[in-house]
Amino acid sequence: MPSSLATALRPADSPAFQALGRHHAIASQWRMHDLFDAEPARERRFSLEAAGLFLDYSKNRADAETLALLCALARERGVGQQRDRMFGGAAINNTEQRAALHTALRAPPGSGPGSAPTLDGQDIARDIADVLARIRTFTDQVRSGRWHGVTGKPLTTIVNIGIGGSFLGPKMAVHALRTHCDPALSIHFISNVDASELDALLPRLDAETTLFIVASKTFGTAETMMNAHSARAWLVAQCGAEAPARHFVAVSTNVAAVTAFGIDAANMFPFWDWVGGRYSVWSAVGLALALAIGADGFDAFLAGGHAMDRHFCEAPLEANMPVLLAMLGIWYRNFCDCGSLSIAPYWQDLQYLPAYLQQLDMESNGKRVGADGTALQTATAPVIWGDVGTNGQHAYFQLLHQGTDVVPVDFITVLQPPATHRRHHTALLANCFAQSAALMRGKTADEVRAELHAAGITGAACEALVPHKTFPGNRPSNTILLPAMTPHALGALVALYEHKVFVQGVVWGINSFDQWGVELGKALAKGVEAALTDAPEAAANAVDTGFDPSTRNLLARARAAL
Ligand code: F6P
């Protein structure tokens, strides 16, 4: 087994894992309410602050022994050592022989964790500083109106064209930091190959004042390239062939493809193959965010991520926020058989956080073999899903409260009220805290009976309603509080989840930094597209021979419509 892997043991073979299995036989009988009664000041002992964030993890089906065993498992699986290897630039992405050094992007030079100055002899700290300096110059020029379009007008509309990690991070962060964004700039995101996005957006834009950022690590992603070509054609049609030079910039690792597309290398903001797409918001992929909130704001975002890095590297496992979140997730996934985790941001501007975390977690840890290629015996990434509160309460929270599956929830909210409509914020926080309390508390049949009796409903009518109005309770959640929605706090929050995902990957012994599972569909799509677009004869051949009967049938129907 390569030295990059956590340990020769499968997680289920480790003594701590087996002890947790035995422990679960007892813990599965616990009611969280009883744990609060049995452990004085549980809410204080089961909460902590890090990098400005507050985590309450007291509403979990876990006691001090559970946490001690979970931390023992983290230790046995080599979380500390693997963390140090990641921060030190080891090629922990073993199927691609790459480091995962997104932490270096947010490390002030020479300042501790993640500040690895060189990688394979390359001075990456200087490379990072150079790109950050270029981002600062460019954002200052655009925001001050000194960067002119081809007709001499300042650019006030930004369109980020990218998908996956080249889209979800900047979009999530630009929306989350809405109140920090320059109101003179409007920022848009185009990701889907479905032209509806372009069709809905472009007619509303003034080409003379629009800047396109083509963000793609590979600069070969089909959706992004098709959208970039269509956007360029639209721009050229309105402003002429010279326009792309002033209205298109690129963010990529692939300078050859960028220049082949027709964007001058001088207008390309590079990053590197040791930055995974879903970890790239800290790199030049964050350019749209930097334009929106300014270079100082972007620096504060990086500083928030770095503050969480420091905590992750320095705090003991037992008081380490990403480790605790991760290990509680392991508890639910591997011992309590919970198949999903719901993310519930009680802050409308965090509306894209669930989708962002979905890629981060599911693309990283949605794996069925270990880093050494052997089949895993334990379940890995849960399904990540969710929506903002209070909207979710009026939709799927029914299942969270009374469904047959237990779904742990991460509630995330912000303490400082917005400048306006403060009364709304009080209601928002009240709902957030009430939901986690209700999930834990539940409502017994006797309580329901008493309520119905008080309302004058008795006898058979009462008994018929009792099961429907009973809540099992004992449903776990974490609550994360941001002091205020600032770039620093958002940076810390994103880094928290990155490290949580990393820790879980180490415990499961998987490579969290590749994503081979997305390749098969991409490859097949090319053949399917050819079958849809080729000359009738060639297409008929492909339609007849290349695909399964269901796909052939769909292709035939689609060809008739195209
Ligand atoms: O298809 C998955 C993926 O490779 C993601 O990992 C990545 O974030 C996304 O596509 C976009 O890739 P790129 O930035 O190279 O266009």
Boltz pocket constraint, residues with backbone or C-beta under 6 A from the ligand:
constraints:
  - pocket:
      binder: B
      contacts: [[A, 163], [A, 164], [A, 165], [A, 166], [A, 215], [A, 216], [A, 217], [A, 218], [A, 219], [A, 220], [A, 221], [A, 224], [A, 277], [A, 278], [A, 363], [A, 515], [A, 518]]
      max_distance: 6.0
